Amino acid sequence: MIKLGMIAAVLSIAGFVLTFAPFTSIAGWLQNYTVLAAGILCVIASLVLAIRSIIKKETGLLKFLPFVLLLPILYFAINFVSIMGAV
């Protein structure tokens, strides 16, 4: 059986990539707000699964990866105006 920590880590990495994708210079379908919403949902799901794996006391360190990847997302959200400019 796959551990919840592993699923949380994969969802967290996918959410991290999808959250920052609309703000990159890649043209195409990645610059869509539905991609941003999917990334935010992946991050929220990974946090829920990480908390469930901590409550179940699973072994391994991958269950803490969603919390580590949440730091750059929070930094970007807090400093969005100063990074992107007042557009």
C-alpha positions, 0 to 999 in steps of 0.5 A: 500500500502506498503511504499517505506521505508519498502521495502528499509529497507528489501532490505537493510538488505538482501543486508547487509547479502548477501554482507558479506556472501562470507567472512564468514566461512559458506561453500556452495553456500554462498561463491560465487561471484554472491551472493556478486553481488546480495548483492551489487545490493540489497544495491543499490536498497535500497538506491534508494528506500530510496532516493525516499521515502525521496523525497516523504516525507513518514513518519517513520524512516525505510527510514533511515535504508539503510544509517545506514547499509551502514556505516559498508559496507563502513568500510569493503570496505575501510579496506578490505586489513587490515582485510583480509590480502594481499591474 
